[in-house]
């Protein structure tokens, strides 16, 4: 558990992610306690890529969640969590860290949306990920991620 907490702290430091105490800097609405809980899930999600922490997929994504994108030819792609992990695990270790900024967290009842803007440390390219989350069995889980760039 200590490693996991350290990974979150390192991720926050290296990605520029807003901490739960900076929730007021993130656009959106809903109860502050629920918005903080969603932010914690998003912080966990970011450790998957930033620290190659595969277990964060299970902690942040519902098992039935898909990652949606379009192909370079414009076709819809539904990516499994295993497929996504294979892509993430192949990112070179010496690549400069990316920066991630949570821009929106909006909560209504048991549903939430979020937006994270990402700047690639390697080439400076910018992309946006959109998330749908549901509170399932009293835990917030990502049920869908939509990528803004083709895969």
C-alpha positions in Angstrom: 0.0 0.0 0.0 2.9 2.4 0.8 4.3 1.9 -2.8 0.9 2.7 -4.2 0.6 5.9 -2.3 4.1 6.8 -3.2 3.3 6.2 -6.9 0.3 8.5 -6.7 2.5 11.3 -5.1 5.2 10.8 -7.8 2.6 10.9 -10.5 1.2 14.1 -9.2 4.6 15.7 -9.0 5.7 14.6 -12.5 2.4 15.0 -14.4 1.3 18.4 -13.1 -2.0 16.9 -12.0 -4.1 19.0 -9.7 -4.4 17.5 -6.3 -7.6 16.9 -4.4 -6.9 20.1 -2.4 -6.9 22.1 -5.7 -10.3 20.9 -6.7 -11.5 24.5 -6.9 -9.2 24.9 -10.0 -11.1 22.2 -11.9 -14.3 23.2 -13.8 -17.5 21.3 -13.0 -20.1 20.8 -10.4 -21.5 18.4 -7.9 -20.8 17.7 -4.3 -17.1 18.3 -3.4 -16.7 15.0 -1.7 -17.8 13.1 -4.8 -15.7 15.3 -7.1 -12.6 14.5 -4.8 -13.4 10.8 -5.0 -13.6 11.0 -8.9 -10.3 12.9 -8.9 -8.7 10.1 -6.8 -9.8 7.6 -9.5 -8.3 9.8 -12.2 -5.0 10.1 -10.3 -4.9 6.3 -10.1 -5.7 6.0 -13.8 -2.7 8.3 -14.6 -0.3 5.9 -12.7 -1.0 3.3 -15.4 0.9 5.2 -18.1 3.2 7.5 -16.0 4.6 4.7 -13.8 3.6 1.6 -15.8 1.5 0.4 -12.9 -0.8 -2.2 -14.5 -2.8 -2.7 -11.3 -4.1 0.8 -11.6 -6.3 -0.4 -14.5 -8.2 -2.7 -12.2 -8.4 0.0 -9.5 -9.7 2.8 -11.8 -11.6 1.0 -14.6 -14.7 -1.1 -14.3 -14.0 -4.6 -15.7 -16.5 -4.0 -18.6 -15.0 -0.6 -19.5 -13.6 0.1 -23.0 -11.4 2.7 -24.4 -12.8 4.2 -27.5 -11.0 5.8 -30.4 -11.0 6.1 -34.1 -8.5 4.5 -36.4 -6.3 6.6 -38.6 -8.8 5.8 -41.4 -11.7 7.1 -39.3 -13.3 3.8 -38.2 -14.5 3.3 -34.7 -12.2 1.3 -32.4 -13.2 -0.2 -29.1 -9.9 -1.1 -27.2 -9.9 -3.6 -24.4 -8.0 -2.8 -21.2 -5.5 -5.6 -22.0 -4.8 -4.1 -25.5 -4.3 -0.6 -24.0 -1.9 -2.0 -21.4 0.2 -3.7 -24.1 0.5 -0.3 -25.8 1.4 1.5 -22.6 3.9 -1.1 -21.5 5.9 -0.5 -24.8 6.4 3.3 -24.1 10.2 3.7 -23.9 11.5 4.2 -20.3 13.7 7.1 -21.3 10.8 9.1 -22.8 10.4 12.5 -21.1 7.4 12.6 -18.7 4.1 13.9 -20.0 2.1 16.5 -18.2 -1.6 15.8 -17.4 -4.1 18.4 -16.3 -7.6 17.5 -15.1 -9.8 20.2 -16.6 -13.3 19.1 -15.8 -15.0 16.9 -13.2 -18.8 17.1 -13.2 -20.8 14.9 -10.9 -24.6 14.3 -10.9 -25.9 11.5 -8.7 -24.1 8.3 -9.5 -22.7 9.6 -12.8 -19.7 11.8 -13.6 -17.8 13.1 -16.6 -14.1 14.2 -16.7 -11.6 15.7 -19.1 -7.8 15.4 -18.9 -5.5 17.3 -21.2 -2.2 15.6 -21.9 1.0 17.1 -23.3 3.5 14.4 -24.5 6.9 14.9 -23.0 8.6 13.4 -26.1 7.3 15.5 -28.9 5.1 18.1 -27.2 1.9 16.9 -28.9 -1.3 17.6 -27.1 -4.3 15.3 -26.7 -7.5 15.2 -24.6 -9.1 12.2 -22.9 -12.7 12.2 -22.0 -14.1 9.9 -19.3 -17.5 8.6 -18.1 -17.6 7.3 -14.6 -20.3 5.6 -12.5 -20.5 5.0 -8.8 -20.8 1.2 -8.7 -21.1 -0.5 -5.3 -20.2 2.8 -3.6 -16.9 3.1 -5.7 -16.3 5.5 -8.6 -15.1 3.6 -11.7 -14.2 4.7 -15.2 -16.7 3.0 -17.5 -15.5 4.6 -20.7 -12.5 6.5 -21.9 -12.6 8.3 -25.3 -9.4 9.4 -26.9 -9.2 12.5 -29.0 -6.4 11.2 -31.2 -6.6 8.3 -33.6 -5.0 5.0 -32.7 
